[in-house]
C-alpha cells in the first residue's frame, strides 16, 4: 500500500535539525510501504508547500527545493503557532504515477490536501456521479479529493444562502 507519516513542531522549537533528521528517517523507513512515487507537504498557518516526485522518497529528499524547505521552513516563523510536515510514499495500485495529480498529497481547490492509504473500491461510481472525464487516469485518492472539494463547495453555497 502506502506509507503516511508526519511531524508537528510546537512554537519556539529550536530542534529543527533533529526535526529534519527525523523526517528524513521516516521517509526512508516508509519506503518499505511503497517506492513508486512520493510527496511532501510543508505547512504553517500562513502557507503550505507541496513537493511531489514519480520516484521514491529518498530521491525526493535529494531535491534542492525540498532540502531548502526542510532547512529553512522548519523554523517556526514569527506569528505561527505550529509547523507541520507530512510525507507519503506510494505503491501504485490505481492511477498512473506519471500523472502529477495522482501523487499524494492530492490537492483540490485551495483548501484540501489529502493523504490516503487504502483502496477506494467504488471510484468508478464516484467519478461517474461527478461526471469526470478520463477518470481512469486518476488515482482513487485524487477522485476522493475532487469529491470532497465538490461537497465543501456545495456546503459553502448552502451556508452563504442561509
DSSP file (Angstrom, degrees, kcal/mol; ACC not computed):
  #  RESIDUE AA STRUCTURE BP1 BP2  ACC     N-H-->O    O-->H-N    N-H-->O    O-->H-N    TCO  KAPPA ALPHA  PHI   PSI    X-CA   Y-CA   Z-CA
    1    1 A X              0   0    0      0, 0.0    90,-1.1     0, 0.0     2,-0.3   0.000 360.0 360.0 360.0-118.6    0.0    0.0    0.0
    2    2 A X  E     -A   90   0A   0     88,-0.2     2,-0.5    32,-0.1    88,-0.2  -0.911 360.0-127.0-141.1 164.0    1.5    3.3    1.1
    3    3 A X  E     -A   89   0A   0     86,-2.6    86,-2.2    -2,-0.3     2,-0.4  -0.976  23.7-177.4-115.4 129.8    3.4    5.0    3.9
    4    4 A X  E     +A   88   0A   0     -2,-0.5     2,-0.3    84,-0.2    84,-0.2  -0.990  14.1 153.4-126.2 134.3    2.0    8.1    5.5
    5    5 A X  E     +A   87   0A   0     82,-1.8    82,-2.9    -2,-0.4     2,-0.3  -0.974  10.6 172.1-154.6 161.2    3.9   10.0    8.2
    6    6 A X  E     -A   86   0A   0     -2,-0.3     2,-0.3    80,-0.3    80,-0.3  -0.991  18.1-142.6-168.0 166.8    4.2   13.5    9.7
    7    7 A X  E     -A   85   0A   0     78,-2.7    78,-2.3    -2,-0.3     2,-0.5  -0.985   7.6-153.8-137.3 145.7    5.6   15.7   12.4
    8    8 A X  E     -A   84   0A   0     -2,-0.3     2,-0.5    76,-0.2    76,-0.2  -0.989   9.5-157.3-121.4 128.9    4.2   18.7   14.2
    9    9 A X  E     -A   83   0A   0     74,-3.3    74,-1.8    -2,-0.5     3,-0.1  -0.911  13.7-138.2-106.3 126.3    6.6   21.3   15.7
   10   10 A X  E >   -A   82   0A   0     -2,-0.5     3,-1.3    72,-0.2    66,-0.2  -0.242  40.5 -71.0 -73.8 169.9    5.3   23.5   18.5
   11   11 A X  T 3  S+     0   0    0     70,-0.8    -1,-0.2     1,-0.2     3,-0.1  -0.251 117.6  16.7 -57.3 146.7    6.1   27.2   18.8
   12   12 A X  T 3  S+     0   0    0      1,-0.2     2,-0.4    64,-0.1    -1,-0.2   0.672  80.6 163.2  63.6  21.0    9.6   28.1   19.7
   13   13 A X    <   -     0   0    0     -3,-1.3    63,-0.4     1,-0.1    -1,-0.2  -0.574  18.7-175.7 -69.5 127.3   11.0   24.7   18.8
   14   14 A X        +     0   0    0     -2,-0.4     3,-0.3     1,-0.2    -1,-0.1   0.222  63.3  89.3-105.6  11.9   14.8   25.0   18.5
   15   15 A X     >  +     0   0    0      1,-0.2     4,-2.6     2,-0.1     5,-0.2  -0.206  41.8 132.7-103.2  42.4   15.3   21.5   17.4
   16   16 A X  H  > S+     0   0    0      1,-0.2     4,-2.6     2,-0.2    -1,-0.2   0.852  71.2  53.9 -64.7 -34.3   14.8   22.0   13.6
   17   17 A X  H  > S+     0   0    0     -3,-0.3     4,-2.3     2,-0.2    -1,-0.2   0.938 112.6  43.3 -64.7 -45.5   17.9   20.0   12.8
   18   18 A X  H  > S+     0   0    0      2,-0.2     4,-2.7     1,-0.2    -2,-0.2   0.891 112.7  54.2 -65.0 -39.3   16.7   17.0   14.8
   19   19 A X  H  X S+     0   0    0     -4,-2.6     4,-2.4     2,-0.2    -2,-0.2   0.920 109.4  47.5 -59.3 -46.6   13.2   17.5   13.3
   20   20 A X  H  X S+     0   0    0     -4,-2.6     4,-2.5     2,-0.2    -2,-0.2   0.917 112.1  49.0 -63.0 -45.3   14.6   17.4    9.8
   21   21 A X  H  X S+     0   0    0     -4,-2.3     4,-2.2     1,-0.2    -2,-0.2   0.911 111.2  50.2 -62.1 -41.9   16.7   14.3   10.5
   22   22 A X  H  X S+     0   0    0     -4,-2.7     4,-2.4     2,-0.2    -1,-0.2   0.918 110.5  49.8 -62.9 -43.4   13.6   12.5   12.0
   23   23 A X  H  X S+     0   0    0     -4,-2.4     4,-2.4     1,-0.2    -2,-0.2   0.932 110.8  48.9 -61.9 -45.5   11.5   13.4    9.0
   24   24 A X  H  X S+     0   0    0     -4,-2.5     4,-2.4     1,-0.2    -1,-0.2   0.890 110.8  51.0 -61.8 -39.1   14.1   12.1    6.6
   25   25 A X  H  X S+     0   0    0     -4,-2.2     4,-2.6     2,-0.2    -1,-0.2   0.904 109.6  50.2 -64.5 -41.7   14.4    8.9    8.6
   26   26 A X  H  X S+     0   0    0     -4,-2.4     4,-2.3     2,-0.2    -2,-0.2   0.900 109.8  51.5 -62.5 -40.8   10.6    8.5    8.5
   27   27 A X  H  X S+     0   0    0     -4,-2.4     4,-0.7     2,-0.2    -2,-0.2   0.940 112.7  44.5 -62.2 -47.8   10.6    9.0    4.7
   28   28 A X  H >< S+     0   0    0     -4,-2.4     3,-0.9     1,-0.2     4,-0.2   0.920 115.0  48.1 -64.7 -43.1   13.3    6.4    4.1
   29   29 A X  H >< S+     0   0    0     -4,-2.6     3,-1.4     1,-0.2    -1,-0.2   0.859 105.7  59.1 -64.8 -35.3   11.6    3.9    6.5
   30   30 A X  H >< S+     0   0    0     -4,-2.3     3,-2.4     1,-0.3     4,-0.4   0.669  82.6  83.2 -70.5 -16.6    8.3    4.4    4.9
   31   31 A X  G X< S+     0   0    0     -3,-0.9     3,-1.0    -4,-0.7    -1,-0.3   0.733  74.5  73.2 -61.2 -19.9    9.6    3.3    1.5
   32   32 A X  G <  S+     0   0    0     -3,-1.4    -1,-0.3     1,-0.2    -2,-0.2   0.725  97.2  51.0 -64.9 -17.5    9.0   -0.3    2.7
   33   33 A X  G <  S-     0   0    0     -3,-2.4    -1,-0.2     1,-0.3    58,-0.2   0.557 132.0 -14.0 -93.3 -11.5    5.3    0.6    2.1
   34   34 A X    <   -     0   0    0     -3,-1.0    -1,-0.3    -4,-0.4    23,-0.3  -0.656  44.0-179.4 170.7 131.6    5.8    1.9   -1.4
   35   35 A X        +     0   0    0     -2,-0.2    56,-0.2    54,-0.1    21,-0.1   0.285  64.8  93.6-120.8   7.1    8.7    3.0   -3.7
   36   36 A X  S    S-     0   0    0     54,-2.0     2,-0.3     1,-0.2    55,-0.2   0.874  99.9 -21.1 -75.3 -36.9    6.8    4.0   -6.8
   37   37 A X  E     -B   90   0A   0     53,-1.1    53,-2.9     2,-0.0     2,-0.3  -0.961  60.8-153.1-161.5 173.2    6.4    7.7   -6.0
   38   38 A X  E     -BC  89  53A   0     15,-2.5    15,-2.5    -2,-0.3     2,-0.3  -0.979   4.3-166.2-153.9 160.8    6.5   10.2   -3.1
   39   39 A X  E     -BC  88  52A   0     49,-2.2    49,-2.1    -2,-0.3     2,-0.4  -0.993   4.9-158.2-151.6 155.2    5.2   13.5   -1.8
   40   40 A X  E     -BC  87  51A   0     11,-2.8    11,-2.7    -2,-0.3     2,-0.5  -0.999   2.1-163.0-136.7 136.8    5.9   16.0    0.9
   41   41 A X  E     -BC  86  50A   0     45,-3.0    45,-2.6    -2,-0.4     2,-0.5  -0.990   4.6-170.6-119.6 124.7    3.7   18.7    2.4
   42   42 A X  E     +BC  85  49A   0      7,-2.7     7,-2.9    -2,-0.5     2,-0.4  -0.973  19.2 175.1-115.2 122.2    5.3   21.5    4.5
   43   43 A X  E     +BC  84  48A   0     41,-3.5    41,-3.4    -2,-0.5     2,-0.3  -0.981  20.4 165.7-139.3 140.3    2.7   23.7    6.2
   44   44 A X  E     -B   83   0A   0      3,-2.9     3,-0.2    -2,-0.4    39,-0.2  -0.757  57.3 -89.1-129.0-178.3    2.4   26.6    8.7
   45   45 A X  S    S+     0   0    0     37,-0.6     3,-0.1    -2,-0.3    38,-0.1   0.810 125.5  43.3 -62.8 -27.7   -0.6   28.7    9.5
   46   46 A X  S    S-     0   0    0      1,-0.2     2,-0.3     0, 0.0    -1,-0.2   0.708 123.4  -6.1 -95.7 -21.4    0.3   31.1    6.7
   47   47 A X        -     0   0    0     -3,-0.2    -3,-2.9     2,-0.0     2,-0.3  -0.987  50.7-147.3-162.2 165.1    1.3   28.9    3.8
   48   48 A X  E     -C   43   0A   0     -2,-0.3     2,-0.4    -5,-0.2    -5,-0.2  -0.996   7.6-157.8-143.2 151.4    1.9   25.4    2.6
   49   49 A X  E     -C   42   0A   0     -7,-2.9    -7,-2.7    -2,-0.3     2,-0.4  -0.949   6.0-157.4-125.1 145.1    4.3   23.9    0.0
   50   50 A X  E     -C   41   0A   0     -2,-0.4     2,-0.4    -9,-0.2    -9,-0.2  -0.984   6.3-173.0-126.0 134.2    3.9   20.6   -1.8
   51   51 A X  E     +C   40   0A   0    -11,-2.7   -11,-2.8    -2,-0.4     2,-0.3  -0.993  10.5 179.7-124.9 132.9    6.7   18.6   -3.4
   52   52 A X  E     -C   39   0A   0     -2,-0.4     2,-0.3   -13,-0.2   -13,-0.2  -0.960   7.0-178.9-135.5 151.0    6.0   15.5   -5.5
   53   53 A X  E     -C   38   0A   0    -15,-2.5   -15,-2.5    -2,-0.3     7,-0.1  -0.994  32.8-140.9-149.2 142.8    8.0   13.0   -7.4
   54   54 A X  S    S+     0   0    0     -2,-0.3     2,-0.2   -17,-0.2    43,-0.1   0.183  89.3  76.9 -83.8  18.0    7.3   10.0   -9.6
   55   55 A X  S    S-     0   0    0      1,-0.2   -17,-0.2   -17,-0.2    -2,-0.2  -0.713  96.6 -72.4-120.0 173.3   10.4    8.5   -7.9
   56   56 A X    >>  -     0   0    0     -2,-0.2     4,-1.7   -19,-0.1     3,-0.8  -0.119  47.8-103.7 -65.7 163.4   11.0    7.0   -4.4
   57   57 A X  H 3> S+     0   0    0    -23,-0.3     4,-2.3   -20,-0.3     5,-0.2   0.861 116.7  56.7 -58.6 -43.2   11.1    9.1   -1.3
   58   58 A X  H 34 S+     0   0    0      1,-0.2     4,-0.5     2,-0.2    -1,-0.3   0.807 107.4  51.2 -64.9 -25.7   14.9    9.1   -0.8
   59   59 A X  H X4 S+     0   0    0     -3,-0.8     3,-1.0     2,-0.2     4,-0.4   0.904 108.3  50.9 -72.4 -42.8   15.2   10.6   -4.3
   60   60 A X  H >< S+     0   0    0     -4,-1.7     3,-1.5     1,-0.3     6,-0.2   0.878 103.3  60.3 -61.1 -37.5   12.7   13.3   -3.5
   61   61 A X  T 3< S+     0   0    0     -4,-2.3    -1,-0.3     1,-0.3    -2,-0.2   0.737  98.6  58.4 -63.7 -21.6   14.7   14.2   -0.3
   62   62 A X  T <  S+     0   0    0     -3,-1.0    -1,-0.3    -4,-0.5    -2,-0.2   0.599  78.7 112.9 -83.1 -11.3   17.8   14.9   -2.5
   63   63 A X  S <> S-     0   0    0     -3,-1.5     4,-2.6    -4,-0.4     5,-0.2  -0.413  70.6-134.4 -63.2 132.9   15.8   17.6   -4.4
   64   64 A X  H  > S+     0   0    0      1,-0.2     4,-2.9     2,-0.2     5,-0.2   0.879 103.3  52.2 -59.8 -41.6   17.3   21.1   -3.7
   65   65 A X  H  > S+     0   0    0      2,-0.2     4,-2.0     1,-0.2    -1,-0.2   0.891 111.4  47.1 -64.3 -38.2   13.9   22.7   -3.1
   66   66 A X  H  > S+     0   0    0     -6,-0.2     4,-2.7     2,-0.2    -2,-0.2   0.932 112.9  49.1 -67.2 -45.0   12.9   20.1   -0.6
   67   67 A X  H  X S+     0   0    0     -4,-2.6     4,-2.0     1,-0.2    -2,-0.2   0.925 111.7  48.8 -60.2 -44.9   16.3   20.3    1.2
   68   68 A X  H  X>S+     0   0    0     -4,-2.9     4,-3.1     1,-0.2     5,-0.5   0.897 111.9  49.7 -61.6 -39.9   16.0   24.1    1.4
   69   69 A X  I  X>S+     0   0    0     -4,-2.0     4,-1.2    -5,-0.2     5,-0.6   0.904 109.9  50.0 -66.4 -41.0   12.4   23.8    2.7
   70   70 A X  I  <5S+     0   0    0     -4,-2.7     4,-0.2     3,-0.2    -1,-0.2   0.851 117.5  41.4 -65.7 -33.1   13.5   21.3    5.3
   71   71 A X  I  <5S+     0   0    0     -4,-2.0    -2,-0.2    -5,-0.2    -1,-0.2   0.950 129.0  23.0 -77.6 -51.7   16.3   23.6    6.4
   72   72 A X  I ><5S+     0   0    0     -4,-3.1     3,-1.2    -5,-0.2    -3,-0.2   0.904 120.6  48.9 -88.2 -44.1   14.6   27.0    6.3
   73   73 A X  I 3<<S+     0   0    0     -4,-1.2     4,-0.2    -5,-0.5    -3,-0.2   0.672  94.4  74.2 -76.9 -15.2   10.9   26.4    6.6
   74   74 A X  T 3 <S+     0   0    0     -5,-0.6     2,-0.6    -4,-0.2    -1,-0.3   0.656  74.5  93.2 -73.4 -12.2   11.1   24.1    9.6
   75   75 A X  S <  S-     0   0    0     -3,-1.2     2,-0.3    -4,-0.1   -61,-0.1  -0.715  92.1-116.2 -78.6 122.3   11.9   27.1   11.8
   76   76 A X        -     0   0    0     -2,-0.6   -64,-0.1   -63,-0.4     2,-0.1  -0.421  34.9-132.3 -62.9 121.5    8.6   28.2   13.1
   77   77 A X    >   -     0   0    0     -2,-0.3     3,-2.4    -4,-0.2   -65,-0.1  -0.385  30.5 -81.8 -79.8 154.7    8.1   31.7   11.7
   78   78 A X  T 3  S+     0   0    0      1,-0.3    -1,-0.1    -2,-0.1     3,-0.1  -0.261 117.7  22.4 -54.1 131.2    7.0   34.7   13.8
   79   79 A X  T 3  S+     0   0    0      1,-0.4     2,-0.3    -3,-0.1    -1,-0.3   0.248  97.1 112.7  94.2 -12.7    3.3   34.7   14.3
   80   80 A X    <   -     0   0    0     -3,-2.4    -1,-0.4     1,-0.1     3,-0.1  -0.663  52.1-158.8 -90.4 149.4    2.8   31.0   13.6
   81   81 A X  S    S-     0   0    0     -2,-0.3   -70,-0.8     1,-0.2     2,-0.3   0.623  72.2  -2.5 -99.8 -16.2    1.7   28.7   16.4
   82   82 A X  E     -A   10   0A   0    -72,-0.2   -37,-0.6    -5,-0.1     2,-0.4  -0.982  55.9-136.6-163.0 172.2    3.0   25.5   14.8
   83   83 A X  E     -AB   9  44A   0    -74,-1.8   -74,-3.3    -2,-0.3     2,-0.4  -0.999  18.2-165.6-138.9 135.0    4.6   23.9   11.9
   84   84 A X  E     -AB   8  43A   0    -41,-3.4   -41,-3.5    -2,-0.4     2,-0.4  -0.969   8.1-178.9-126.4 137.7    3.6   20.6   10.2
   85   85 A X  E     +AB   7  42A   0    -78,-2.3   -78,-2.7    -2,-0.4     2,-0.3  -0.995   9.8 177.2-133.1 132.0    5.4   18.4    7.7
   86   86 A X  E     -AB   6  41A   0    -45,-2.6   -45,-3.0    -2,-0.4     2,-0.3  -0.953   5.6-167.0-133.3 151.3    3.9   15.3    6.3
   87   87 A X  E     -AB   5  40A   0    -82,-2.9   -82,-1.8    -2,-0.3     2,-0.3  -0.888   5.7-160.9-137.2 167.1    5.1   12.8    3.7
   88   88 A X  E     -AB   4  39A   0    -49,-2.1   -49,-2.2    -2,-0.3     2,-0.4  -0.990   5.8-166.8-150.0 135.0    3.9    9.9    1.6
   89   89 A X  E     -AB   3  38A   0    -86,-2.2   -86,-2.6    -2,-0.3     2,-0.4  -0.990  24.4-151.7-121.1 138.1    5.4    7.0   -0.2
   90   90 A X  E     -AB   2  37A   0    -53,-2.9   -54,-2.0    -2,-0.4   -53,-1.1  -0.887  23.5-162.0-122.5 137.4    3.2    5.2   -2.7
   91   91 A X        -     0   0    0    -90,-1.1     2,-0.3    -2,-0.4   -57,-0.0  -0.979  41.6-119.9-104.4 119.3    2.9    1.8   -4.1
   92   92 A X        +     0   0    0     -2,-0.6     3,-0.1     1,-0.2     4,-0.1  -0.415  49.9 153.0 -67.6 123.1    0.8    2.3   -7.2
   93   93 A X  S    S+     0   0    0      1,-0.4     2,-0.3    -2,-0.3    -1,-0.2   0.571  73.9   3.1-116.6 -25.3   -2.5    0.3   -7.1
   94   94 A X  S    S+     0   0    0      1,-0.3    -1,-0.4    43,-0.0    46,-0.3  -0.922 109.4  35.4-162.6 135.0   -4.6    2.5   -9.3
   95   95 A X  S    S-     0   0    0     -2,-0.3    -1,-0.3    41,-0.3    43,-0.2   0.491  89.4 -79.9  87.7 127.5   -3.9    5.7  -11.3
   96   96 A X    >   -     0   0    0     41,-0.5     3,-0.9     1,-0.1     6,-0.2  -0.237  23.5-142.4 -62.0 140.2   -0.6    6.3  -13.1
   97   97 A X  T 3  S+     0   0    0      1,-0.2    -1,-0.1   -43,-0.1     6,-0.1   0.620 100.8  66.3 -74.7 -12.3    2.4    7.6  -11.1
   98   98 A X  T 3  S+     0   0    0      4,-0.1     2,-0.8   -61,-0.0    -1,-0.2   0.531  78.5  88.9 -87.9  -6.8    3.3    9.7  -14.1
   99   99 A X  S X> S-     0   0    0     -3,-0.9     3,-2.3     1,-0.2     4,-0.6  -0.842  73.6-151.0 -88.4 109.0    0.1   11.8  -13.6
  100  100 A X  G >4 S+     0   0    0     -2,-0.8     3,-1.2     1,-0.3    -1,-0.2   0.826  92.1  60.3 -51.3 -38.6    1.4   14.5  -11.3
  101  101 A X  G 34 S+     0   0    0      1,-0.3    -1,-0.3    -3,-0.1     6,-0.2   0.697  97.4  60.5 -66.6 -19.1   -2.1   15.0   -9.8
  102  102 A X  G <4 S+     0   0    0     -3,-2.3     2,-0.3    -6,-0.2    -1,-0.3   0.686  82.7  94.4 -82.1 -18.2   -2.2   11.3   -8.6
  103  103 A X  S << S-     0   0    0     -3,-1.2     2,-0.2    -4,-0.6   -49,-0.1  -0.588  86.0 -82.6 -78.4 132.0    0.9   11.7   -6.4
  104  104 A X  S    S+     0   0    0     -2,-0.3   -16,-0.2     2,-0.1     2,-0.1  -0.530 108.9  58.6 -82.3 147.7    0.0   12.5   -2.8
  105  105 A X  S    S-     0   0    0      9,-0.5     2,-0.5    -2,-0.2    10,-0.2   0.336  81.2-153.5 -75.5 140.7   -0.8   14.7   -1.2
  106  106 A X  E     -D  114   0B   0      8,-2.4     8,-2.6    -2,-0.1     2,-0.4  -0.742   9.5-153.2 -84.5 127.9   -3.7   15.2   -3.7
  107  107 A X  E     +D  113   0B   0     -2,-0.5     2,-0.4     6,-0.2     6,-0.2  -0.843  15.6 179.9-105.7 136.5   -4.7   18.9   -3.8
  108  108 A X  E >>  -D  112   0B   0      4,-1.8     4,-1.2    -2,-0.4     3,-0.9  -0.977  58.5 -32.6-137.6 125.3   -8.2   20.0   -4.7
  109  109 A X  T 34 S-     0   0    0     -2,-0.4    40,-0.0     1,-0.2    37,-0.0  -0.336 100.1 -57.9  64.3-149.6   -9.1   23.6   -4.7
  110  110 A X  T 34 S+     0   0    0      1,-0.1    -1,-0.2    -3,-0.1     3,-0.1   0.196 129.2  48.1-114.1  15.7   -7.4   25.9   -2.3
  111  111 A X  T <4 S+     0   0    0     -3,-0.9     2,-0.5     1,-0.1    -2,-0.1   0.494  91.2  74.7-134.1  -4.3   -8.3   24.1    1.0
  112  112 A X  E  <  +D  108   0B   0     -4,-1.2    -4,-1.8     2,-0.0     2,-0.4  -0.951  35.6 168.5-123.3 129.3   -7.7   20.4    0.7
  113  113 A X  E     -D  107   0B   0     -2,-0.5     2,-0.5    -6,-0.2    -6,-0.2  -0.976  24.1-164.0-129.4 118.3   -4.6   18.4    0.8
  114  114 A X  E     -D  106   0B   0     -8,-2.6    -8,-2.4    -2,-0.4    -9,-0.5  -0.894  18.9-174.4-117.4 130.7   -5.3   14.7    1.2
  115  115 A X        +     0   0    0     -2,-0.5     2,-0.4   -10,-0.2  -111,-0.1  -0.952  19.7 179.3-110.0 138.4   -3.1   11.8    2.2
  116  116 A X        -     0   0    0     -2,-0.4     2,-0.5     2,-0.1    25,-0.1  -0.999  20.3-166.7-145.5 138.3   -4.8    8.4    1.9
  117  117 A X        +     0   0    0     -2,-0.4     2,-0.3  -115,-0.1    -2,-0.0  -0.975  59.8  38.9-126.2 116.7   -3.7    4.8    2.5
  118  118 A X  S    S-     0   0    0     -2,-0.5     2,-0.4     2,-0.0    23,-0.1  -0.909  86.0 -72.9 141.6-169.0   -6.0    2.1    1.2
  119  119 A X        -     0   0    0     -2,-0.3     2,-0.9    21,-0.1     3,-0.1  -0.993  24.7-147.7-129.6 126.9   -8.1    1.5   -1.9
  120  120 A X    >   -     0   0    0     -2,-0.4     3,-1.0     1,-0.2    -2,-0.0  -0.836  16.2-169.3 -91.6 106.7  -11.4    3.2   -2.7
  121  121 A X  T 3  S+     0   0    0     -2,-0.9     3,-0.4     1,-0.3    -1,-0.2   0.722  78.3  54.4 -76.6 -21.4  -13.3    0.4   -4.4
  122  122 A X  T 3>  +     0   0    0      1,-0.2     4,-2.3     2,-0.1    -1,-0.3  -0.026  67.0 123.4-101.2  32.0  -16.2    2.5   -5.7
  123  123 A X  H <> S+     0   0    0     -3,-1.0     4,-2.5     1,-0.2    -1,-0.2   0.839  71.9  55.2 -62.2 -33.3  -14.0    5.1   -7.5
  124  124 A X  H  > S+     0   0    0     -3,-0.4     4,-2.2     2,-0.2    -1,-0.2   0.943 108.9  46.3 -64.9 -46.1  -15.7    4.4  -10.8
  125  125 A X  H  > S+     0   0    0      1,-0.2     4,-2.4     2,-0.2    -2,-0.2   0.916 113.5  49.5 -61.6 -43.5  -19.2    5.1   -9.4
  126  126 A X  H  X S+     0   0    0     -4,-2.3     4,-1.6     1,-0.2    -1,-0.2   0.917 111.1  48.9 -62.1 -43.3  -17.9    8.2   -7.7
  127  127 A X  H  <>S+     0   0    0     -4,-2.5     5,-2.7     1,-0.2     4,-0.2   0.859 110.7  51.2 -67.7 -33.7  -16.3    9.5  -10.9
  128  128 A X  H ><5S+     0   0    0     -4,-2.2     3,-1.2     3,-0.2    -1,-0.2   0.919 107.9  52.1 -66.4 -43.0  -19.5    8.8  -12.8
  129  129 A X  H 3<5S+     0   0    0     -4,-2.4    -2,-0.2     1,-0.3    -1,-0.2   0.830 113.8  43.8 -61.0 -32.1  -21.6   10.7  -10.3
  130  130 A X  T 3<5S-     0   0    0     -4,-1.6    -1,-0.3    -5,-0.2    -2,-0.2   0.412 110.0-125.5 -92.7   1.3  -19.2   13.7  -10.7
  131  131 A X  T < 5 +     0   0    0     -3,-1.2     2,-0.4    -4,-0.2    -3,-0.2   0.879  43.8 176.8  55.4  42.7  -19.1   13.3  -14.5
  132  132 A X    > < -     0   0    0     -5,-2.7     3,-0.6    -6,-0.1     2,-0.3  -0.619  20.6-144.2 -78.0 130.6  -15.3   13.1  -14.6
  133  133 A X  T 3  S+     0   0    0     -2,-0.4    -1,-0.0     1,-0.2    -5,-0.0  -0.726  82.7  12.7 -91.1 148.2  -13.9   12.5  -18.0
  134  134 A X  T >  S+     0   0    0     -2,-0.3     3,-2.1     1,-0.1     4,-0.4   0.811  76.1 156.2  58.0  33.2  -10.8   10.3  -18.2
  135  135 A X  G X   +     0   0    0     -3,-0.6     3,-1.3     1,-0.3    -1,-0.1   0.757  61.1  73.4 -61.8 -23.5  -11.3    9.2  -14.6
  136  136 A X  G 3  S+     0   0    0      1,-0.3    -1,-0.3   -41,-0.1   -41,-0.3   0.706  92.1  57.1 -64.3 -17.2   -9.3    6.0  -15.4
  137  137 A X  G <  S+     0   0    0     -3,-2.1   -41,-0.5   -42,-0.1    -1,-0.3   0.691  94.7  84.5 -83.2 -19.6   -6.2    8.2  -15.3
  138  138 A X  S <  S-     0   0    0     -3,-1.3     2,-0.2    -4,-0.4   -36,-0.1  -0.509  79.2-122.4 -85.4 149.7   -6.9    9.4  -11.8
  139  139 A X     >  -     0   0    0     -2,-0.2     4,-1.9   -44,-0.1   -44,-0.2  -0.490  30.4-111.5 -76.9 160.1   -5.9    7.7   -8.6
  140  140 A X  H  > S+     0   0    0    -46,-0.3     4,-2.1     1,-0.2     5,-0.1   0.831 119.5  56.7 -62.3 -30.5   -8.7    6.9   -6.2
  141  141 A X  H  > S+     0   0    0      2,-0.2     4,-2.5     1,-0.2    -1,-0.2   0.887 104.4  50.9 -69.0 -38.8   -7.3    9.5   -3.8
  142  142 A X  H  > S+     0   0    0      2,-0.2     4,-2.4     1,-0.2    -2,-0.2   0.907 109.9  50.5 -64.0 -40.6   -7.5   12.2   -6.5
  143  143 A X  H  X S+     0   0    0     -4,-1.9     4,-2.4     1,-0.2    -2,-0.2   0.909 110.0  50.5 -62.8 -41.4  -11.1   11.3   -7.0
  144  144 A X  H  X S+     0   0    0     -4,-2.1     4,-2.7     2,-0.2    -2,-0.2   0.916 109.5  50.8 -60.7 -43.7  -11.7   11.5   -3.3
  145  145 A X  H  X S+     0   0    0     -4,-2.5     4,-2.3     1,-0.2    -2,-0.2   0.912 111.2  47.7 -61.5 -43.4  -10.1   14.9   -3.2
  146  146 A X  H  X S+     0   0    0     -4,-2.4     4,-2.2     2,-0.2    -1,-0.2   0.896 112.3  50.0 -64.8 -40.2  -12.3   16.1   -6.0
  147  147 A X  H  X S+     0   0    0     -4,-2.4     4,-2.5     2,-0.2    -2,-0.2   0.928 111.3  47.7 -64.0 -45.9  -15.4   14.7   -4.3
  148  148 A X  H  X S+     0   0    0     -4,-2.7     4,-2.6     2,-0.2    -2,-0.2   0.892 111.3  50.9 -64.1 -39.1  -14.6   16.4   -1.0
  149  149 A X  H  X S+     0   0    0     -4,-2.3     4,-2.5    -5,-0.2    -1,-0.2   0.920 110.4  49.9 -63.2 -42.5  -13.9   19.7   -2.7
  150  150 A X  H  X S+     0   0    0     -4,-2.2     4,-2.4     1,-0.2    -2,-0.2   0.920 112.0  47.6 -61.2 -44.1  -17.3   19.5   -4.5
  151  151 A X  H  X S+     0   0    0     -4,-2.5     4,-2.3     2,-0.2    -2,-0.2   0.894 112.0  49.6 -65.3 -40.3  -19.0   18.7   -1.2
  152  152 A X  H  X S+     0   0    0     -4,-2.6     4,-2.3     2,-0.2    -2,-0.2   0.897 110.5  50.7 -64.6 -39.9  -17.3   21.6    0.5
  153  153 A X  H  X S+     0   0    0     -4,-2.5     4,-2.2     2,-0.2    -2,-0.2   0.920 110.6  48.5 -64.3 -44.0  -18.2   23.9   -2.3
  154  154 A X  H  X S+     0   0    0     -4,-2.4     4,-2.5     1,-0.2    -2,-0.2   0.909 110.8  51.6 -61.1 -41.6  -21.9   22.8   -2.1
  155  155 A X  H  X S+     0   0    0     -4,-2.3     4,-2.9     1,-0.2    -2,-0.2   0.895 108.4  51.4 -62.5 -40.5  -21.8   23.3    1.7
  156  156 A X  H  X S+     0   0    0     -4,-2.3     4,-2.8     2,-0.2    -1,-0.2   0.905 110.1  49.5 -61.9 -41.9  -20.4   26.9    1.2
  157  157 A X  H  X S+     0   0    0     -4,-2.2     4,-1.3     2,-0.2    -2,-0.2   0.921 113.0  46.5 -63.1 -44.1  -23.2   27.6   -1.2
  158  158 A X  H  X S+     0   0    0     -4,-2.5     4,-0.6     1,-0.2     3,-0.3   0.936 114.5  47.3 -63.9 -46.5  -25.8   26.3    1.2
  159  159 A X  H >< S+     0   0    0     -4,-2.9     3,-0.9     1,-0.2    -2,-0.2   0.907 111.9  49.6 -63.0 -43.0  -24.2   28.3    4.1
  160  160 A X  H 3< S+     0   0    0     -4,-2.8    -1,-0.2     1,-0.2    -2,-0.2   0.739 108.4  53.6 -71.8 -20.9  -24.0   31.5    2.2
  161  161 A X  H 3<        0   0    0     -4,-1.3    -1,-0.2    -3,-0.3    -2,-0.2   0.564 360.0 360.0 -89.7  -7.2  -27.6   31.4    1.1
  162  162 A X    <<        0   0    0     -3,-0.9    -1,-0.2    -4,-0.6    -2,-0.1   0.485 360.0 360.0 -78.9 360.0  -28.9   31.0    4.6
